Amino acid sequence: MELNAQERLKIGEVVEVEIGQVAHGGHFVARYNNQVIFIRHGITGEKVKVKITAVNSKIAQADVIEVLTPANQRVKPPCEYVGRCGGCDFQHIQIDFQRLLKKQVIIEQFLRIGKLDLIQLGVELEVIGVEPANGLNWRTRMDFAVSDHGKIGLFGARSNEIVEIKDCLIADERMKVAELANRSWRSNARVEIAVSSSDEVSVIRSGRSISGPTQLVEQVGENSFKISPTSFWQSHKAAAALLVSTVLASLEIRKTDHICDLYAGVGLFAAALVKKLDSSGQVSMIESDKNAVADARKIFAKNSNVHIMQGLVAQQLPSIKSADLIILDPPRTGAGDVVIKQIVRLKPRKIIYISCDPASLARDTKTLIDSGYKLDHIRGFDLFPMTQHIECVAGFSPTIG
């Protein structure tokens, strides 16, 4: 039903609603006068007062400003910046319930975007918690903005406003964010901090190293990676080892396999995969970021059966004529139809898809299923606690063959 201008919610208006199901993006859904509102800082079942922050022709967005009937899963957020900083979405929610909500989001995204019912497909979804158990001090890569006052901060949700901070509770303690927060920085600078598994801490200001090594050493099992602090690396301190072990357990690698590692970064997976092959097996890596490729070329300089291609996957993958196994870890936007169809053309016997976004994973899963592959399994790992993000690992194999 079309609402007239008088009936529509307006920015700044305060209304009372009961919160419904969780939605992708860290929001919960509610309705007021037949209008859909996406709400931050709420929990399903709560009665709350919300303040409208944005309105368009289809939906409104709002923040909870008063909880009238709290959910049993509501807790006091440990961080003083909750509600202002856009970094965390779920600090007000008990940690185990955060994972249940993330599971609901994955199921809903597969149903809505992928038109796939995981239950009907016979696929069980599990969401696994990862240490630290309290969901704090896990993040090993941080990117701060600098305010007009010369203080580091993070952007507010859906805002260009910089929220100055004294500390960040999800940051790895070795970063010593509180000390950096006490310093004065050049206004409008960008401060990037990275800490490695070998306890090295790098601080980069606006692209220039000002503290710590210009190459970090990351140790994952028996593999060592010497990388630029700006090269992509998993942000959770337990993620690299966990994802490698999960991928290896999902594959039945034969010594002569040709394995494609797409969106390969510096070669986290390739380093583990190549050790499962003999001299006739090979790994083909494709990565677009030049810094990551430069690091990878050094890491695999002695591996003649690791081939590294720089460029977009969609542009480089056609040069490969066949593959036995494919691993892909695309950015949040997913692989997309073009790349998925190129993968299917290679007829791999197994595809492992690592995803940090359930919406793009659901879309690409639908394309794979329509192209003759079946979803064998999907696992969720809470590698971004206190936020709405989640990491998934999905396995696919041909429907026939």
C-alpha positions as a Markdown table, in Angstrom:
| # | Residue | x | y | z |
|---|---|---|---|---|
| 1 | Met | 0.0 | 0.0 | 0.0 |
| 2 | Glu | 1.4 | 3.4 | -1.0 |
| 3 | Leu | 1.9 | 5.8 | 1.9 |
| 4 | Asn | 1.3 | 9.5 | 1.5 |
| 5 | Ala | 3.9 | 12.0 | 2.6 |
| 6 | Gln | 2.1 | 12.7 | 5.9 |
| 7 | Glu | 2.3 | 9.0 | 6.8 |
| 8 | Arg | 5.9 | 8.4 | 6.0 |
| 9 | Leu | 8.5 | 8.3 | 8.7 |
| 10 | Lys | 10.8 | 11.2 | 8.9 |
| 11 | Ile | 14.5 | 11.6 | 9.9 |
| 12 | Gly | 14.7 | 12.4 | 13.6 |
| 13 | Glu | 11.3 | 11.0 | 14.4 |
| 14 | Val | 11.1 | 8.7 | 17.4 |
| 15 | Val | 8.7 | 5.7 | 17.4 |
| 16 | Glu | 8.0 | 2.6 | 19.5 |
| 17 | Val | 8.3 | -0.8 | 17.8 |
| 18 | Glu | 8.7 | -4.5 | 18.5 |
| 19 | Ile | 11.9 | -5.9 | 16.9 |
| 20 | Gly | 11.6 | -8.8 | 14.5 |
| 21 | Gln | 14.1 | -11.1 | 12.8 |
| 22 | Val | 17.8 | -10.3 | 12.2 |
| 23 | Ala | 18.8 | -9.1 | 8.8 |
| 24 | His | 22.0 | -9.1 | 6.8 |
| 25 | Gly | 24.3 | -6.1 | 7.6 |
| 26 | Gly | 23.9 | -6.0 | 11.4 |
| 27 | His | 20.3 | -4.8 | 11.4 |
| 28 | Phe | 17.1 | -6.1 | 12.8 |
| 29 | Val | 13.7 | -5.7 | 11.0 |
| 30 | Ala | 10.7 | -3.9 | 12.4 |
| 31 | Arg | 7.5 | -2.4 | 11.0 |
| 32 | Tyr | 5.7 | 0.8 | 11.8 |
| 33 | Asn | 2.5 | 1.8 | 9.9 |
| 34 | Asn | 3.3 | -0.8 | 7.3 |
| 35 | Gln | 6.8 | 0.7 | 6.8 |
| 36 | Val | 9.9 | -1.5 | 7.1 |
| 37 | Ile | 12.6 | -0.2 | 9.4 |
| 38 | Phe | 16.1 | -1.6 | 9.6 |
| 39 | Ile | 17.3 | -1.1 | 13.2 |
| 40 | Arg | 20.8 | -1.1 | 14.8 |
| 41 | His | 21.5 | -2.0 | 18.4 |
| 42 | Gly | 18.3 | -4.1 | 19.0 |
| 43 | Ile | 17.6 | -7.8 | 19.5 |
| 44 | Thr | 14.7 | -9.9 | 18.2 |
| 45 | Gly | 11.6 | -9.7 | 20.5 |
| 46 | Glu | 12.5 | -6.4 | 22.2 |
| 47 | Lys | 10.2 | -3.5 | 22.6 |
| 48 | Val | 12.2 | -0.4 | 22.0 |
| 49 | Lys | 12.1 | 3.3 | 21.1 |
| 50 | Val | 14.0 | 4.1 | 17.9 |
| 51 | Lys | 15.1 | 7.2 | 16.2 |
| 52 | Ile | 14.9 | 7.4 | 12.5 |
| 53 | Thr | 18.3 | 8.1 | 10.9 |
| 54 | Ala | 17.5 | 7.6 | 7.2 |
| 55 | Val | 14.5 | 7.2 | 4.9 |
| 56 | Asn | 14.0 | 6.3 | 1.2 |
| 57 | Ser | 11.1 | 5.2 | -0.8 |
| 58 | Lys | 11.2 | 1.6 | 0.4 |
| 59 | Ile | 12.7 | 1.5 | 3.9 |
| 60 | Ala | 13.7 | 3.5 | 6.9 |
| 61 | Gln | 16.8 | 3.1 | 9.1 |
| 62 | Ala | 16.9 | 3.7 | 12.8 |
| 63 | Asp | 18.9 | 3.3 | 16.0 |
| 64 | Val | 17.6 | 2.1 | 19.3 |
| 65 | Ile | 17.6 | 4.9 | 21.8 |
| 66 | Glu | 15.7 | 3.2 | 24.7 |
| 67 | Val | 15.0 | -0.4 | 25.5 |
| 68 | Leu | 11.5 | -0.9 | 27.0 |
| 69 | Thr | 11.5 | -4.7 | 27.2 |
| 70 | Pro | 15.0 | -6.1 | 26.9 |
| 71 | Ala | 15.8 | -9.6 | 25.5 |
| 72 | Asn | 17.3 | -12.2 | 27.8 |
| 73 | Gln | 20.4 | -12.1 | 25.5 |
| 74 | Arg | 21.1 | -8.4 | 26.0 |
| 75 | Val | 24.3 | -7.7 | 27.9 |
| 76 | Lys | 26.1 | -4.5 | 28.8 |
| 77 | Pro | 28.6 | -3.7 | 26.0 |
| 78 | Pro | 32.2 | -3.7 | 27.2 |
| 79 | Cys | 33.1 | -0.8 | 24.9 |
| 80 | Glu | 32.2 | 2.9 | 25.7 |
| 81 | Tyr | 31.9 | 3.7 | 22.0 |
| 82 | Val | 29.0 | 1.3 | 21.1 |
| 83 | Gly | 26.2 | 3.2 | 19.4 |
| 84 | Arg | 28.7 | 5.7 | 17.9 |
| 85 | Cys | 31.6 | 3.8 | 16.4 |
| 86 | Gly | 30.6 | 1.8 | 13.3 |
| 87 | Gly | 33.2 | -1.0 | 14.0 |
| 88 | Cys | 31.0 | -3.3 | 16.1 |
| 89 | Asp | 27.4 | -4.3 | 15.6 |
| 90 | Phe | 26.7 | -6.9 | 18.3 |
| 91 | Gln | 28.5 | -5.9 | 21.5 |
| 92 | His | 25.2 | -5.6 | 23.2 |
| 93 | Ile | 24.4 | -9.3 | 22.5 |
| 94 | Gln | 25.5 | -12.4 | 24.4 |
| 95 | Ile | 28.3 | -14.0 | 22.4 |
| 96 | Asp | 26.7 | -17.4 | 21.8 |
| 97 | Phe | 23.5 | -15.7 | 20.6 |
| 98 | Gln | 25.5 | -13.6 | 18.2 |
| 99 | Arg | 26.5 | -16.9 | 16.5 |
| 100 | Leu | 22.9 | -18.1 | 16.4 |
| 101 | Leu | 21.9 | -14.8 | 14.7 |
| 102 | Lys | 24.7 | -15.2 | 12.1 |
| 103 | Lys | 23.5 | -18.7 | 11.4 |
| 104 | Gln | 20.0 | -17.3 | 10.8 |
| 105 | Val | 21.4 | -14.7 | 8.4 |
| 106 | Ile | 23.2 | -17.3 | 6.3 |
| 107 | Ile | 20.0 | -19.4 | 6.1 |
| 108 | Glu | 17.9 | -16.4 | 5.2 |
| 109 | Gln | 20.4 | -15.2 | 2.5 |
| 110 | Phe | 20.5 | -18.6 | 0.9 |
| 111 | Leu | 16.7 | -18.7 | 0.8 |
| 112 | Arg | 16.1 | -15.1 | -0.4 |
| 113 | Ile | 19.1 | -14.5 | -2.8 |
| 114 | Gly | 20.0 | -18.0 | -3.8 |
| 115 | Lys | 16.5 | -19.4 | -3.7 |
| 116 | Leu | 18.0 | -22.4 | -1.9 |
| 117 | Asp | 16.7 | -24.1 | 1.3 |
| 118 | Leu | 19.7 | -25.5 | 3.0 |
| 119 | Ile | 17.4 | -28.0 | 4.9 |
| 120 | Gln | 15.8 | -29.3 | 1.7 |
| 121 | Leu | 19.3 | -29.5 | 0.2 |
| 122 | Gly | 20.2 | -31.8 | 3.1 |
| 123 | Val | 23.1 | -29.5 | 4.1 |
| 124 | Glu | 23.7 | -28.9 | 7.8 |
| 125 | Leu | 25.0 | -25.5 | 8.8 |
| 126 | Glu | 27.2 | -25.1 | 11.8 |
| 127 | Val | 28.6 | -21.8 | 13.2 |
| 128 | Ile | 31.7 | -22.3 | 15.3 |
| 129 | Gly | 33.0 | -20.0 | 17.9 |
| 130 | Val | 36.8 | -19.2 | 17.9 |
| 131 | Glu | 39.0 | -18.1 | 20.7 |
| 132 | Pro | 39.2 | -15.7 | 22.5 |
| 133 | Ala | 35.9 | -16.9 | 24.0 |
| 134 | Asn | 34.9 | -13.3 | 25.1 |
| 135 | Gly | 35.1 | -12.1 | 21.5 |
| 136 | Leu | 37.7 | -9.4 | 22.3 |
| 137 | Asn | 41.3 | -8.7 | 21.4 |
| 138 | Trp | 41.3 | -10.8 | 18.2 |
| 139 | Arg | 41.9 | -8.4 | 15.4 |
| 140 | Thr | 45.5 | -8.2 | 14.0 |
| 141 | Arg | 44.9 | -5.5 | 11.3 |
| 142 | Met | 43.4 | -2.1 | 12.1 |
| 143 | Asp | 42.9 | 0.9 | 9.9 |
| 144 | Phe | 42.3 | 4.2 | 11.7 |
| 145 | Ala | 41.2 | 7.6 | 10.4 |
| 146 | Val | 42.6 | 10.8 | 12.0 |
| 147 | Ser | 40.2 | 13.5 | 13.2 |
| 148 | Asp | 40.7 | 17.3 | 12.8 |
| 149 | His | 42.0 | 17.2 | 16.3 |
| 150 | Gly | 44.8 | 14.9 | 15.4 |
| 151 | Lys | 43.4 | 11.8 | 17.2 |
| 152 | Ile | 42.9 | 8.4 | 15.7 |
| 153 | Gly | 39.3 | 7.1 | 15.4 |
| 154 | Leu | 36.9 | 5.0 | 13.5 |
| 155 | Phe | 34.0 | 6.1 | 11.3 |
| 156 | Gly | 30.5 | 6.0 | 12.7 |
| 157 | Ala | 28.0 | 3.6 | 11.1 |
| 158 | Arg | 26.8 | 4.9 | 7.7 |
| 159 | Ser | 28.7 | 8.1 | 8.4 |
| 160 | Asn | 31.9 | 10.0 | 7.5 |
| 161 | Glu | 32.1 | 11.3 | 11.0 |
| 162 | Ile | 35.3 | 10.1 | 12.8 |
| 163 | Val | 34.6 | 8.9 | 16.3 |
| 164 | Glu | 37.8 | 9.5 | 18.3 |
| 165 | Ile | 38.8 | 6.6 | 20.6 |
| 166 | Lys | 41.0 | 6.0 | 23.5 |
| 167 | Asp | 41.3 | 2.2 | 22.8 |
| 168 | Cys | 39.7 | -0.5 | 20.7 |
| 169 | Leu | 38.7 | -3.7 | 22.6 |
| 170 | Ile | 38.6 | -6.0 | 19.6 |
| 171 | Ala | 42.2 | -5.0 | 18.6 |
| 172 | Asp | 45.0 | -7.4 | 19.5 |
| 173 | Glu | 46.5 | -6.2 | 22.7 |
| 174 | Arg | 50.0 | -6.2 | 21.2 |
| 175 | Met | 49.0 | -3.2 | 19.0 |
| 176 | Lys | 48.8 | -1.0 | 22.1 |
| 177 | Val | 46.1 | 1.1 | 20.6 |
| 178 | Ala | 45.7 | 3.1 | 23.8 |
| 179 | Glu | 49.3 | 4.4 | 23.4 |
| 180 | Leu | 48.7 | 5.4 | 19.8 |
| 181 | Ala | 45.5 | 7.1 | 20.8 |
| 182 | Asn | 47.5 | 9.3 | 23.1 |
| 183 | Arg | 49.6 | 10.6 | 20.3 |
| 184 | Ser | 48.9 | 13.5 | 18.0 |
| 185 | Trp | 48.7 | 12.7 | 14.3 |
| 186 | Arg | 48.6 | 14.8 | 11.2 |
| 187 | Ser | 45.0 | 15.6 | 10.5 |
| 188 | Asn | 43.3 | 13.6 | 7.7 |
| 189 | Ala | 46.1 | 11.0 | 7.8 |
| 190 | Arg | 45.4 | 7.3 | 7.8 |
| 191 | Val | 47.1 | 5.0 | 10.4 |
| 192 | Glu | 47.4 | 1.3 | 9.6 |
| 193 | Ile | 48.5 | -1.1 | 12.3 |
| 194 | Ala | 49.4 | -4.7 | 11.8 |
| 195 | Val | 50.7 | -7.3 | 14.3 |
| 196 | Ser | 52.1 | -10.7 | 13.2 |
| 197 | Ser | 52.1 | -14.1 | 14.7 |
| 198 | Ser | 55.8 | -13.5 | 15.5 |
| 199 | Asp | 54.9 | -10.5 | 17.7 |
| 200 | Glu | 56.1 | -7.8 | 15.2 |
| 201 | Val | 54.1 | -4.6 | 15.1 |
| 202 | Ser | 54.0 | -2.4 | 12.1 |
| 203 | Val | 52.6 | 1.2 | 12.1 |
| 204 | Ile | 52.1 | 2.9 | 8.7 |
| 205 | Arg | 50.9 | 6.5 | 8.3 |
| 206 | Ser | 49.4 | 7.5 | 5.0 |
| 207 | Gly | 51.3 | 4.7 | 3.2 |
| 208 | Arg | 54.7 | 5.3 | 4.9 |
| 209 | Ser | 56.2 | 3.0 | 7.5 |
| 210 | Ile | 56.9 | 5.0 | 10.7 |
| 211 | Ser | 57.4 | 2.1 | 13.2 |
| 212 | Gly | 58.3 | -1.6 | 13.1 |
| 213 | Pro | 59.4 | -3.8 | 10.2 |
| 214 | Thr | 58.5 | -3.2 | 6.6 |
| 215 | Gln | 58.0 | -6.9 | 6.3 |
| 216 | Leu | 56.1 | -9.1 | 8.7 |
| 217 | Val | 56.7 | -12.8 | 9.4 |
| 218 | Glu | 53.6 | -14.8 | 9.7 |
| 219 | Gln | 54.0 | -18.4 | 10.8 |
| 220 | Val | 51.2 | -20.9 | 9.9 |
| 221 | Gly | 52.1 | -24.4 | 11.0 |
| 222 | Glu | 55.4 | -25.2 | 9.3 |
| 223 | Asn | 55.0 | -22.5 | 6.7 |
| 224 | Ser | 56.5 | -19.1 | 7.0 |
| 225 | Phe | 55.3 | -16.0 | 5.1 |
| 226 | Lys | 57.3 | -12.8 | 4.9 |
| 227 | Ile | 54.8 | -10.2 | 3.7 |
| 228 | Ser | 54.1 | -6.5 | 3.4 |
| 229 | Pro | 52.0 | -5.2 | 6.3 |
| 230 | Thr | 49.6 | -3.9 | 3.6 |
| 231 | Ser | 49.2 | -7.2 | 1.9 |
| 232 | Phe | 45.9 | -9.0 | 2.7 |
| 233 | Trp | 46.1 | -11.3 | 5.6 |
| 234 | Gln | 43.3 | -12.8 | 7.7 |
| 235 | Ser | 42.5 | -10.3 | 10.5 |
| 236 | His | 41.6 | -12.8 | 13.3 |
| 237 | Lys | 44.7 | -14.1 | 14.9 |
| 238 | Ala | 43.4 | -17.7 | 14.7 |
| 239 | Ala | 42.0 | -17.5 | 11.2 |
| 240 | Ala | 44.9 | -18.4 | 9.0 |
| 241 | Ala | 45.7 | -21.7 | 10.7 |
| 242 | Leu | 42.0 | -22.6 | 11.1 |
| 243 | Leu | 41.1 | -21.9 | 7.5 |
| 244 | Val | 44.1 | -23.8 | 6.2 |
| 245 | Ser | 43.3 | -26.9 | 8.2 |
| 246 | Thr | 39.6 | -26.7 | 7.2 |
| 247 | Val | 40.5 | -26.4 | 3.5 |
| 248 | Leu | 42.9 | -29.3 | 3.7 |
| 249 | Ala | 40.4 | -31.5 | 5.5 |
| 250 | Ser | 37.8 | -30.7 | 2.8 |
| 251 | Leu | 40.0 | -31.9 | -0.1 |
| 252 | Glu | 41.2 | -35.3 | -1.1 |
| 253 | Ile | 44.4 | -34.2 | -2.8 |
| 254 | Arg | 46.2 | -36.5 | -5.2 |
| 255 | Lys | 49.9 | -36.0 | -5.7 |
| 256 | Thr | 49.5 | -35.2 | -9.4 |
| 257 | Asp | 46.7 | -32.7 | -9.1 |
| 258 | His | 46.5 | -29.3 | -10.7 |
| 259 | Ile | 45.1 | -27.0 | -8.1 |
| 260 | Cys | 43.9 | -23.5 | -8.8 |
| 261 | Asp | 44.1 | -21.0 | -5.9 |
| 262 | Leu | 42.0 | -18.0 | -6.9 |
| 263 | Tyr | 42.2 | -14.6 | -5.2 |
| 264 | Ala | 45.3 | -16.2 | -3.7 |
| 265 | Gly | 46.7 | -13.3 | -1.8 |
| 266 | Val | 50.3 | -14.1 | -0.7 |
| 267 | Gly | 49.6 | -17.8 | -1.0 |
| 268 | Leu | 48.3 | -18.9 | 2.4 |
| 269 | Phe | 46.5 | -21.9 | 0.9 |
| 270 | Ala | 49.0 | -22.5 | -1.9 |
| 271 | Ala | 51.8 | -23.1 | 0.6 |
| 272 | Ala | 50.0 | -25.9 | 2.3 |
| 273 | Leu | 48.6 | -27.4 | -0.9 |
| 274 | Val | 51.9 | -27.6 | -2.8 |
| 275 | Lys | 53.4 | -29.8 | 0.0 |
| 276 | Lys | 50.7 | -32.4 | -0.8 |
| 277 | Leu | 51.9 | -32.7 | -4.4 |
| 278 | Asp | 54.8 | -34.4 | -6.1 |
| 279 | Ser | 56.8 | -32.8 | -9.0 |
| 280 | Ser | 54.1 | -33.6 | -11.5 |
| 281 | Gly | 51.4 | -31.7 | -9.5 |
| 282 | Gln | 51.1 | -28.0 | -9.7 |
| 283 | Val | 49.4 | -25.0 | -8.1 |
| 284 | Ser | 48.2 | -22.0 | -10.2 |
| 285 | Met | 47.8 | -18.8 | -8.2 |
| 286 | Ile | 45.8 | -15.8 | -9.4 |
| 287 | Glu | 45.9 | -12.5 | -7.5 |
| 288 | Ser | 45.3 | -8.9 | -8.6 |
| 289 | Asp | 47.1 | -7.0 | -5.8 |
| 290 | Lys | 50.7 | -6.2 | -6.9 |
| 291 | Asn | 52.0 | -6.1 | -3.3 |
| 292 | Ala | 50.6 | -9.5 | -2.5 |
| 293 | Val | 52.0 | -10.9 | -5.8 |
| 294 | Ala | 55.4 | -9.5 | -5.1 |
| 295 | Asp | 55.4 | -11.2 | -1.7 |
| 296 | Ala | 54.2 | -14.5 | -3.2 |
| 297 | Arg | 56.9 | -14.5 | -5.8 |
| 298 | Lys | 59.5 | -14.3 | -3.0 |
| 299 | Ile | 57.7 | -16.9 | -0.9 |
| 300 | Phe | 57.5 | -19.5 | -3.8 |
| 301 | Ala | 60.8 | -18.6 | -5.5 |
| 302 | Lys | 62.0 | -22.2 | -5.0 |
| 303 | Asn | 58.8 | -23.9 | -5.9 |
| 304 | Ser | 58.9 | -24.6 | -9.7 |
| 305 | Asn | 55.4 | -26.1 | -9.6 |
| 306 | Val | 53.7 | -23.0 | -8.2 |
| 307 | His | 52.7 | -20.6 | -11.0 |
| 308 | Ile | 51.7 | -17.1 | -10.1 |
| 309 | Met | 49.6 | -14.9 | -12.3 |
| 310 | Gln | 48.9 | -11.2 | -11.6 |
| 311 | Gly | 45.6 | -9.8 | -12.7 |
| 312 | Leu | 41.9 | -10.1 | -12.2 |
| 313 | Val | 40.6 | -13.7 | -11.9 |
| 314 | Ala | 38.1 | -13.2 | -14.7 |
| 315 | Gln | 40.9 | -12.1 | -17.1 |
| 316 | Gln | 43.5 | -14.7 | -16.1 |
| 317 | Leu | 41.5 | -17.8 | -15.5 |
| 318 | Pro | 40.7 | -18.4 | -19.2 |
| 319 | Ser | 44.3 | -19.2 | -19.8 |
| 320 | Ile | 44.0 | -22.3 | -17.6 |
| 321 | Lys | 42.6 | -25.3 | -19.6 |
| 322 | Ser | 41.8 | -27.8 | -16.8 |
| 323 | Ala | 41.9 | -28.1 | -13.0 |
| 324 | Asp | 41.4 | -31.0 | -10.6 |
| 325 | Leu | 40.7 | -28.8 | -7.5 |
| 326 | Ile | 39.8 | -25.2 | -7.1 |
| 327 | Ile | 40.0 | -23.0 | -4.0 |
| 328 | Leu | 38.7 | -19.5 | -4.1 |
| 329 | Asp | 38.6 | -16.8 | -1.5 |
| 330 | Pro | 37.0 | -13.8 | -3.2 |
| 331 | Pro | 36.4 | -10.3 | -1.8 |
| 332 | Arg | 33.1 | -9.4 | -0.2 |
| 333 | Thr | 31.5 | -8.9 | -3.6 |
| 334 | Gly | 32.0 | -12.6 | -4.4 |
| 335 | Ala | 33.2 | -14.3 | -7.5 |
| 336 | Gly | 30.2 | -13.5 | -9.8 |
| 337 | Asp | 28.7 | -15.3 | -12.7 |
| 338 | Val | 31.6 | -14.8 | -15.1 |
| 339 | Val | 34.2 | -16.4 | -12.8 |
| 340 | Ile | 31.8 | -19.1 | -11.6 |
| 341 | Lys | 31.1 | -20.2 | -15.2 |
| 342 | Gln | 34.8 | -20.2 | -16.0 |
| 343 | Ile | 35.4 | -22.4 | -13.0 |
| 344 | Val | 32.7 | -24.8 | -14.1 |
| 345 | Arg | 34.3 | -25.0 | -17.6 |
| 346 | Leu | 37.5 | -26.5 | -15.9 |
| 347 | Lys | 35.4 | -29.4 | -14.5 |
| 348 | Pro | 37.1 | -29.6 | -11.1 |
| 349 | Arg | 36.2 | -32.6 | -9.0 |
| 350 | Lys | 36.0 | -30.3 | -5.9 |
| 351 | Ile | 35.5 | -26.6 | -5.3 |
| 352 | Ile | 36.2 | -25.0 | -1.9 |
| 353 | Tyr | 34.7 | -21.5 | -1.6 |
| 354 | Ile | 35.8 | -19.3 | 1.3 |
| 355 | Ser | 33.5 | -16.4 | 1.8 |
| 356 | Cys | 33.2 | -13.4 | 4.2 |
| 357 | Asp | 29.8 | -12.5 | 2.9 |
| 358 | Pro | 26.8 | -14.9 | 3.0 |
| 359 | Ala | 24.8 | -12.8 | 0.4 |
| 360 | Ser | 27.4 | -13.2 | -2.4 |
| 361 | Leu | 28.1 | -16.8 | -1.4 |
| 362 | Ala | 24.4 | -17.6 | -1.7 |
| 363 | Arg | 24.3 | -16.0 | -5.1 |
| 364 | Asp | 27.4 | -17.8 | -6.4 |
| 365 | Thr | 26.1 | -21.1 | -4.9 |
| 366 | Lys | 22.9 | -20.8 | -6.9 |
| 367 | Thr | 25.0 | -20.4 | -10.1 |
| 368 | Leu | 27.1 | -23.4 | -9.2 |
| 369 | Ile | 24.1 | -25.6 | -8.6 |
| 370 | Asp | 22.4 | -24.4 | -11.8 |
| 371 | Ser | 25.7 | -25.3 | -13.6 |
| 372 | Gly | 25.8 | -28.9 | -12.4 |
| 373 | Tyr | 27.5 | -28.8 | -9.0 |
| 374 | Lys | 26.0 | -29.7 | -5.6 |
| 375 | Leu | 26.7 | -28.1 | -2.2 |
| 376 | Asp | 28.3 | -30.8 | -0.1 |
| 377 | His | 28.8 | -28.8 | 3.1 |
| 378 | Ile | 29.0 | -25.4 | 4.6 |
| 379 | Arg | 30.6 | -24.3 | 7.9 |
| 380 | Gly | 30.5 | -20.9 | 9.5 |
| 381 | Phe | 33.3 | -19.6 | 11.7 |
| 382 | Asp | 32.8 | -16.6 | 13.9 |
| 383 | Leu | 36.1 | -14.9 | 12.9 |
| 384 | Phe | 34.6 | -11.4 | 13.4 |
| 385 | Pro | 33.0 | -11.5 | 16.8 |
| 386 | Met | 31.1 | -8.5 | 18.0 |
| 387 | Thr | 30.5 | -7.6 | 14.3 |
| 388 | Gln | 27.9 | -8.8 | 11.9 |
| 389 | His | 30.5 | -10.4 | 9.7 |
| 390 | Ile | 31.1 | -14.2 | 9.4 |
| 391 | Glu | 33.4 | -16.5 | 7.5 |
| 392 | Cys | 32.0 | -19.4 | 5.6 |
| 393 | Val | 33.7 | -22.4 | 4.0 |
| 394 | Ala | 31.6 | -24.2 | 1.4 |
| 395 | Gly | 32.4 | -27.4 | -0.5 |
| 396 | Phe | 31.0 | -28.3 | -4.0 |
| 397 | Ser | 31.3 | -31.3 | -6.2 |
| 398 | Pro | 29.8 | -32.3 | -9.6 |
| 399 | Thr | 26.2 | -33.6 | -9.4 |
| 400 | Ile | 27.2 | -36.4 | -11.8 |
| 401 | Gly | 30.6 | -37.9 | -11.9 |
